[in-house]
Amino acid sequence: GAPPSHLEASVSHDEVAELGRDLDQIAQSLAAALAEIVAQRDLIGGVLSAMSEGVLLVGGPVERRAVILTNPALREMLLLDDDRTGRPLSSLGNEALVAALSAADRSAGPTRHEVATAGLLPRRLLIQTRRLRADGRAQSDSEAQLLAVVVDVTELRRLETLRRDFVANASHELRTPVTALRSAAETLHDVIEADPPAAGRFLDMIERNAERLQHIIDDLLDLSRLESQTYRLELEPLDVAEVAGRVVELFAERARARQMALRLRLPADLPRVQADRRALEHVLCNLVDNAIKYGPSGGVVILGAEAGEHALQLLVQDSGPGIAAEHLPRLFERFYRVDAGRSRALGGTGLGLAIVKHLTEAMGGQVGVDSEPGRGTTFRCRLPLVGPESEKGPSEAPGSASGSSLVAAAGSSG
């Protein structure tokens, strides 16, 4: 045939060029779409990795469910060393979780289950499930994927238990003096004229129980302020010897009345601590009061101190009966008593050591106790020493409340 004309060659060249441009545009669009997909994938992966809630996606037929996706939070909750992708549900190692997912498969709508995990870190997990259907198209329930969001509610359940215990204990502690007040008041009506001496005894009973009720209420309010961080501490450089000497003076008469020796044993040239004067005095008052209150007649109570490189440790030692090891971890809990009957009889509220703990920690310190039955007890209060920046003047701890009965009731908490 005849060779193509110049016009035909030009048209053919233009069509190829246009096709090339179209292919370039398609390639650019595909590259942009791919980049967007990768960005979305990375974003979703980042969100899943950052979540504190566990995420589990399972698929396949109901009778052969397999893991499609897990996020780091879930793997941490279940102590898994990999993502278990493609493996059966049993590979998750938690029968309660598998049972909850099986129950979700039998349910028509979203479900909520709470399960416990055993092992080194026992936990309570709240599992919320929902079915997923791809692209909104109809799928049989047996083919739908199952999404589970798992929330660690261990701390929440612990706090709920603490709240219930606190309400029960507070109600019990308040009921005792209130019952005594009502009983004494009712009896007083009958004896006030017929037996004046007896009436005086019942009035004394009313006064004692009203005072005890006031102490419980004051301690509850103080503890509430401390735990909500609304009690204001004014931290300043303090001379421990001055505060400790004042505490010993306050309790000297009470110690003599019980035929006990109260001694102040402080090394010379003690460094100053960064603390709140009222709070430190209240801490020492509570500890010394407890030592005198529960110690034997003729015993010895020593208020001492040991200086370290960064902190000063205040010690309150007694020669009392000591405390069994099983009680030591719980001594600073609210309302916890080693001998509940004796503590109430001596006027303790069961809140004193809890307040000591919160006050010490609010000042940046720590409390501890060492004891053995028959060998006495030593309470330790560790407080930070004054730093160079603290020499400029007092500083204020976080909080907003300016009033408290903490020192006004010092030594009455038990």
C-alpha positions in Angstrom: 0.0 0.0 0.0 0.9 3.6 -0.3 2.8 5.2 2.6 0.8 7.3 5.1 0.4 10.9 4.2 1.9 13.6 6.4 -1.6 14.5 7.7 -2.3 10.9 8.8 1.1 10.6 10.6 0.3 13.9 12.5 -3.1 12.6 13.6 -1.6 9.4 14.8 1.1 11.2 16.8 -1.5 13.5 18.4 -3.7 10.5 19.5 -0.7 8.8 21.1 0.3 12.0 22.9 -3.2 12.4 24.2 -3.3 8.8 25.3 0.0 9.3 27.1 -1.4 12.4 28.9 -4.5 10.5 29.9 -2.4 7.7 31.2 -0.2 10.1 33.2 -3.4 11.7 34.7 -4.7 8.2 35.6 -1.3 7.3 37.2 -1.3 10.6 39.2 -4.9 10.0 40.4 -4.0 6.4 41.4 -0.9 7.6 43.2 -2.9 10.3 45.0 -5.7 7.8 45.9 -3.1 5.3 47.1 -1.4 8.0 49.2 -4.7 8.9 50.7 -5.5 5.3 51.5 -2.1 4.8 53.1 -2.6 8.0 55.1 -6.0 6.8 56.3 -4.6 3.5 57.2 -1.8 5.1 59.2 -4.2 7.4 60.9 -6.5 4.5 61.9 -3.5 2.5 63.0 -2.3 5.4 65.1 -5.7 5.9 66.7 -6.0 2.2 67.5 -2.5 2.2 69.0 -3.1 5.3 71.1 -6.4 4.0 72.5 -6.5 3.0 76.2 -9.5 0.7 75.4 -8.8 -2.6 73.8 -10.2 -3.3 70.3 -10.8 -6.8 68.9 -12.3 -7.6 65.5 -13.2 -11.2 64.7 -14.6 -12.7 61.5 -15.5 -16.0 59.8 -18.4 -18.3 60.4 -19.7 -18.3 63.9 -18.6 -21.8 64.6 -15.0 -21.0 63.4 -14.5 -17.4 64.5 -10.9 -16.1 64.0 -9.0 -13.0 65.0 -8.8 -10.3 62.4 -7.4 -7.4 64.4 -6.2 -6.5 67.9 -4.7 -3.3 69.2 -1.8 -2.9 71.7 -4.2 -2.0 74.6 -6.0 -5.3 74.2 -2.8 -7.3 73.9 -1.5 -5.6 77.1 -4.8 -6.4 79.0 -4.6 -10.1 77.9 -0.8 -10.3 78.2 -0.5 -11.4 74.6 2.9 -11.4 72.9 1.6 -10.9 69.3 -1.6 -9.8 67.5 -3.0 -13.3 67.0 -4.2 -12.4 63.5 -5.8 -15.3 61.6 -5.8 -17.5 64.7 -8.9 -18.9 66.5 -10.5 -17.1 69.4 -9.1 -19.7 71.8 -5.6 -18.3 71.1 -6.6 -15.2 73.1 -6.1 -17.3 76.2 -9.2 -16.0 78.1 -12.1 -18.4 78.4 -14.4 -15.7 79.9 -13.7 -13.4 77.0 -14.4 -16.1 74.4 -17.6 -17.0 76.2 -18.7 -13.3 76.1 -18.0 -13.2 72.4 -20.0 -16.4 71.8 -22.9 -14.9 73.8 -22.6 -11.8 71.6 -22.9 -14.0 68.5 -26.2 -15.4 69.8 -27.6 -11.9 70.5 -29.4 -9.8 67.8 -28.0 -6.5 69.0 -25.1 -4.9 70.9 -24.1 -6.6 74.1 -22.2 -5.8 77.4 -20.4 -8.3 79.5 -18.0 -8.0 82.4 -15.3 -10.7 82.8 -12.3 -11.3 85.1 -8.8 -12.2 84.0 -6.6 -14.3 86.2 -2.8 -14.5 86.4 -0.2 -12.1 87.7 -2.3 -9.0 87.0 -6.0 -10.0 87.7 -8.3 -7.5 86.1 -12.0 -6.7 85.5 -12.8 -6.1 81.8 -16.0 -4.6 80.4 -16.7 -6.0 76.9 -19.0 -4.1 74.5 -19.7 -5.8 71.2 -21.5 -4.9 67.9 -21.9 -6.6 64.6 -20.3 -5.2 61.4 -21.5 -5.7 57.9 -19.3 -4.8 54.9 -20.5 -1.9 52.7 -23.9 -2.0 54.3 -24.9 -5.0 52.1 -27.0 -7.7 53.6 -25.1 -10.5 55.2 -26.2 -13.4 57.2 -25.6 -13.1 61.0 -23.2 -16.1 60.7 -21.0 -14.1 58.3 -21.0 -10.7 60.1 -17.8 -9.6 61.7 -17.9 -8.9 65.4 -16.3 -5.8 66.9 -15.5 -5.8 70.6 -14.3 -2.8 72.6 -12.8 -3.8 75.9 -12.4 -1.4 78.8 -10.3 -2.1 81.9 -12.6 -1.3 84.9 -10.4 -2.8 87.6 -9.7 0.6 89.2 -13.3 1.7 88.9 -14.6 -1.4 90.6 -11.9 -1.0 93.4 -13.1 2.5 94.0 -16.7 1.4 94.1 -15.8 -1.2 96.7 -13.9 1.5 98.7 -16.9 3.8 98.5 -19.3 1.1 99.7 -16.9 0.2 102.5 -16.4 3.8 103.5 -20.2 4.5 103.6 -20.7 1.3 105.7 -17.9 2.1 108.1 -18.8 5.7 108.5 -22.4 4.8 109.1 -21.3 2.3 111.8 -19.0 4.8 113.4 -21.6 7.5 113.6 -24.3 5.1 114.8 -22.4 4.3 118.0 -22.3 7.8 119.5 -25.7 8.7 118.2 -27.3 5.6 119.8 -25.5 6.5 123.1 -26.7 10.1 122.9 -30.3 9.0 122.3 -30.3 6.4 125.1 -28.7 8.8 127.6 -31.2 11.6 126.7 -34.2 9.3 127.0 -33.0 8.0 130.4 -32.2 11.5 131.6 -35.9 12.4 131.4 -36.7 9.7 133.9 -33.9 10.4 136.4 -33.3 14.1 136.2 -35.6 14.8 139.3 -35.6 11.4 141.0 -31.9 10.8 141.0 -29.7 14.0 140.4 -26.3 12.2 140.8 -27.4 9.7 138.1 -28.6 12.6 135.9 -25.1 14.1 136.2 -23.6 10.8 134.9 -25.9 10.7 131.9 -25.1 14.3 131.1 -21.4 13.4 131.2 -22.2 10.5 128.8 -24.0 12.9 126.5 -21.1 15.3 126.5 -18.5 12.5 125.8 -20.4 11.1 122.9 -21.2 14.5 121.5 -17.5 15.3 121.6 -16.7 11.9 119.9 -19.3 12.7 117.2 -17.7 16.0 116.6 -14.2 14.4 116.3 -15.5 11.9 113.7 -17.2 14.7 111.7 -14.1 16.9 111.9 -11.9 14.0 110.7 -14.3 13.1 107.9 -14.3 16.7 106.7 -10.5 16.9 106.9 -10.0 13.7 105.1 -12.4 14.8 102.4 -10.5 18.1 101.9 -7.2 16.2 101.7 -8.4 13.6 99.2 -10.0 16.2 97.0 -6.8 18.3 97.2 -8.7 21.4 98.3 -6.9 21.7 101.6 -4.2 24.4 101.4 -0.7 23.7 102.6 1.8 26.5 103.0 5.1 24.8 102.6 8.0 26.6 104.3 11.4 25.8 105.8 10.7 24.5 109.3 12.8 23.7 112.4 11.8 20.2 113.3 13.1 20.6 116.9 10.8 23.5 117.5 7.7 21.7 116.3 8.6 18.4 118.0 9.3 20.2 121.3 5.8 21.8 121.2 4.2 18.4 120.6 6.0 16.9 123.6 4.8 19.8 125.8 1.2 19.3 124.6 1.3 15.6 125.6 3.5 15.7 128.7 0.6 15.8 131.1 -1.3 13.0 129.4 1.8 10.8 129.5 2.3 11.5 133.2 -1.4 10.7 133.9 -0.7 7.3 132.3 2.6 6.9 134.1 4.4 6.8 130.8 7.7 8.5 129.9 7.6 10.8 126.9 11.0 11.7 125.6 12.4 13.9 122.9 15.5 12.5 121.3 16.8 14.7 118.5 20.4 14.9 117.1 22.0 18.3 117.3 22.0 20.6 114.2 19.1 18.9 112.5 18.5 20.3 108.9 15.3 22.1 108.2 12.5 20.4 106.3 10.1 21.8 103.7 6.7 21.4 105.3 3.5 23.0 106.5 3.7 23.9 110.2 0.1 23.0 111.1 0.1 19.8 109.1 3.5 18.6 110.6 2.2 19.3 114.1 -0.9 17.4 113.4 1.0 14.4 112.1 3.2 14.2 115.2 0.3 14.8 117.5 -1.6 11.9 116.1 1.3 9.6 116.2 2.3 10.6 119.8 -1.3 10.4 121.0 -1.7 6.9 119.5 1.5 5.8 121.2 0.3 7.0 124.6 -3.2 5.9 124.1 -2.5 2.3 123.2 0.8 1.8 125.1 1.0 0.1 128.5 1.2 2.0 131.8 4.8 2.6 132.7 5.9 2.4 129.0 8.1 4.7 127.1 7.4 6.9 124.0 10.2 8.5 122.1 9.9 11.2 119.5 13.2 11.2 117.5 14.6 12.0 114.1 17.3 10.8 111.6 18.8 13.1 109.0 19.6 11.7 105.5 21.1 13.3 102.4 17.8 14.5 100.9 15.2 13.8 103.6 14.7 13.8 107.3 12.9 10.9 109.0 10.8 11.6 112.1 10.3 8.6 114.4 7.7 7.9 117.0 8.6 4.8 118.9 6.7 3.1 121.7 7.2 0.1 124.0 3.6 -1.1 123.5 2.3 -4.6 122.6 3.3 -4.2 118.9 1.2 -5.0 115.8 1.0 -8.3 114.0 2.4 -8.4 110.4 -0.9 -9.0 108.8 -2.3 -5.7 110.0 0.6 -3.5 108.9 -0.3 -3.0 105.2 -3.8 -1.7 106.2 -2.9 0.5 109.1 -3.3 3.7 107.1 -6.7 2.8 105.7 -9.7 4.7 106.8 -11.5 3.2 109.8 -9.1 0.2 109.9 -8.4 -0.8 113.5 -6.2 -3.6 114.9 -8.5 -3.8 118.0 -11.8 -2.1 117.1 -13.4 -2.5 120.5 -10.4 -1.1 122.4 -9.9 1.7 119.9 -13.5 2.9 120.2 -13.4 2.6 124.0 -10.3 4.9 124.0 -12.1 7.5 121.8 -10.3 6.8 118.5 -12.2 7.5 115.2 -10.2 5.2 113.0 -9.3 8.1 110.7 -6.2 9.5 112.4 -3.6 7.4 110.5 -5.3 8.0 107.2 -5.1 11.7 107.8 -1.4 11.3 108.8 -0.7 9.5 105.5 -2.5 12.1 103.3 -0.9 15.1 105.1 2.6 13.6 104.8 2.2 12.8 101.2 0.7 16.3 100.5 4.0 17.7 101.9 6.0 15.5 99.5 6.8 12.9 102.1 6.1 9.2 102.9 4.9 7.3 106.0 5.7 3.8 107.2 5.5 1.6 110.2 7.7 -1.2 111.7 6.3 -3.4 114.4 6.4 -6.9 115.9 4.2 -8.3 118.6 5.8 -7.8 122.0 8.5 -5.4 120.6 6.7 -2.1 120.3 6.0 -0.1 117.2 7.9 2.6 115.3 6.1 5.0 112.9 8.3 6.8 110.4 7.5 10.1 108.7 9.9 11.0 105.9 10.0 14.6 104.8 12.1 16.4 102.1 14.9 18.7 103.3 14.9 22.4 102.4 16.4 22.9 98.9 18.3 26.0 97.7 15.2 27.4 96.0 13.2 27.0 99.1 15.4 29.3 101.2 13.8 32.3 99.4 10.5 31.9 101.3 7.4 29.8 101.8 5.7 28.1 98.9 2.1 27.0 98.6 0.9 23.5 97.8 -2.0 23.1 95.3 -5.4 23.6 96.7 -8.0 26.3 97.5 -9.5 25.7 100.8 -8.1 27.9 103.5 -9.8 26.6 106.7 -9.5 23.3 108.5 -9.8 21.8 111.9 -6.7 19.7 111.5 -4.6 21.1 114.3 -7.5 22.3 116.4 -8.4 18.6 116.9 -4.8 17.4 117.0 -4.4 14.2 118.9 -8.0 13.2 119.0 -8.3 11.0 115.9 -6.9 7.7 117.0 
